């Protein structure tokens, strides 16, 4: 019952940007918080341009039927999301100067997989389609010791345990068809 209420609140609070519906930093060094960014504002993400203790997320392209399979590093589908699957793409990152955090991001649909390293992120850039300018692409992904995983009891929740430094930690999350995007 809580999820439909959260979705309705997210839709009313953010208009068209309801696919990432929330998140929280549970423990960290620093004073950051979770923040959903609006990709229509045209910001730059990548190489140390945020320098914040916040955990950020924003929506990329939504409800796209894959014309070919995509490889993922984390997920229940044996490292692949099949051709013909309808996916919504989201970007999650932590760009601190020097800090660590443990937290989560909630989506409005089950997570199908996560691109967590440079090669899988580069191969899925065609799913970005935002007004965001991506820089430092060769340094995207997770660093040694960083972890991201799908909650085994809640497939709409991604947990992260990251230590941020230059240039930060960046991943792309693929969910099933987004109910929020379909309502637009």
C-alpha positions in Angstrom: 0.0 0.0 0.0 2.8 2.4 0.7 4.4 2.2 -2.8 1.3 3.6 -4.7 1.2 6.4 -2.2 4.9 7.1 -2.7 4.4 7.0 -6.5 1.5 9.5 -6.3 3.5 11.8 -4.1 6.5 11.6 -6.4 4.4 12.3 -9.4 2.8 15.3 -7.8 6.0 16.7 -6.4 8.2 16.3 -9.5 5.9 16.1 -12.4 7.5 14.0 -15.2 10.3 12.7 -13.0 8.8 10.0 -10.9 10.8 6.9 -11.9 13.4 7.4 -9.1 11.0 7.7 -6.2 13.3 8.1 -3.2 16.3 7.1 -1.3 18.3 7.7 1.8 21.8 7.7 3.2 21.8 5.4 6.2 25.3 5.9 7.4 28.2 8.0 6.1 31.2 10.1 6.7 30.1 13.6 5.9 26.8 15.5 5.9 25.2 14.5 2.6 21.7 13.5 1.8 19.9 11.7 -1.1 18.9 14.0 -3.9 16.9 13.4 -7.1 18.1 15.5 -10.0 16.0 16.9 -12.8 17.8 15.9 -16.1 15.9 18.6 -18.1 17.9 21.3 -16.3 21.0 20.4 -18.4 23.7 19.9 -15.7 27.1 18.2 -16.2 28.0 15.0 -14.4 31.3 13.2 -14.4 34.7 14.3 -13.3 34.5 15.9 -9.8 32.0 18.6 -10.8 29.7 18.0 -7.8 32.2 17.4 -5.0 29.4 16.8 -2.5 28.6 14.1 0.1 25.2 13.6 -1.4 24.0 10.5 -3.1 22.4 11.5 -6.4 20.0 9.8 -8.9 18.2 10.9 -12.0 16.2 9.3 -14.8 17.5 8.7 -18.3 15.5 7.3 -21.2 12.2 5.5 -20.1 10.3 2.5 -21.4 12.5 1.7 -24.3 12.2 -1.7 -25.9 15.7 -3.1 -26.4 16.6 -3.8 -30.0 19.5 -5.9 -28.8 20.4 -7.5 -25.5 22.5 -5.5 -23.1 25.1 -6.9 -20.6 24.9 -5.9 -17.0 27.3 -6.4 -14.1 24.7 -6.9 -11.3 21.3 -8.4 -11.6 19.1 -11.5 -11.6 19.3 -12.1 -15.4 22.7 -13.9 -15.7 24.5 -10.8 -16.8 22.1 -10.0 -19.7 18.9 -8.2 -20.3 17.2 -9.8 -23.3 16.4 -8.2 -26.6 12.7 -7.1 -26.7 12.7 -6.2 -22.9 11.1 -2.9 -22.1 13.5 -1.0 -19.7 13.8 2.4 -18.0 17.3 3.7 -17.4 18.5 5.6 -14.4 21.9 7.1 -13.3 23.1 6.9 -9.7 26.3 8.5 -8.4 28.3 9.7 -5.5 30.9 12.5 -6.3 32.4 13.4 -2.9 35.8 14.9 -2.3 36.6 12.1 0.2 33.9 10.2 2.0 32.0 7.0 2.4 28.3 6.2 2.5 25.9 3.4 2.8 22.4 4.0 1.5 19.7 3.1 -1.0 17.7 4.3 -4.0 14.1 3.3 -4.6 12.6 3.0 -8.1 9.0 2.6 -9.2 9.7 -0.8 -10.9 11.8 -3.9 -10.2 15.5 -3.6 -11.0 16.6 -5.8 -14.0 20.3 -5.1 -13.8 23.0 -2.6 -13.2 25.9 -1.4 -15.4 28.6 -0.9 -12.8 31.8 -0.7 -14.9 33.2 1.5 -17.7 32.6 -1.1 -20.5 29.0 -1.9 -19.6 28.2 1.8 -19.0 29.7 2.8 -22.3 27.8 0.1 -24.2 24.5 1.4 -22.7 25.1 5.1 -23.3 22.4 5.0 -26.0 19.8 4.8 -23.2 20.8 8.1 -21.7 18.8 10.6 -23.9 18.8 13.5 -21.5 19.9 17.1 -21.4 22.8 16.0 -19.1 26.4 16.4 -20.4 28.4 13.4 -19.3 32.2 13.9 -18.8 35.0 11.7 -17.6 33.4 8.7 -19.2 36.6 6.7 -19.1 36.5 6.8 -15.2 32.9 5.8 -14.7 31.8 2.8 -12.7 32.7 1.5 -9.3 36.1 1.4 -7.7 37.7 -1.5 -5.8 35.8 -2.1 -2.6 32.6 -0.4 -3.7 29.4 -2.4 -3.7 25.9 -2.1 -5.1 23.2 -4.8 -4.8 19.5 -5.3 -5.3 17.6 -5.8 -2.1 16.6 -9.5 -2.0 13.3 -8.6 -0.2 12.5 -5.5 -2.3 13.5 -5.7 -6.0 12.7 -2.0 -6.5 15.5 -1.0 -4.1 19.2 -0.7 -4.9 21.7 -0.6 -1.9 25.1 1.0 -2.3 28.2 1.0 -0.1 30.6 3.4 -1.7 33.8 5.2 -0.8 34.0 8.3 -3.0 37.1 10.1 -4.1 38.2 11.5 -7.4 36.4 11.1 -9.8 33.5 9.4 -7.8 31.3 6.4 -8.3 28.8 6.2 -11.2 26.4 3.4 -12.2 23.4 3.0 -14.6 20.4 1.1 -13.3 17.9 -0.6 -15.5 14.4 -1.2 -14.2 11.4 -2.9 -15.8 8.8 -0.7 -17.5 8.2 2.4 -15.4 4.7 2.9 -14.3 5.4 6.6 -13.6 6.8 7.2 -17.1 3.9 5.3 -18.7 1.4 7.7 -17.0 3.0 10.8 -18.7 
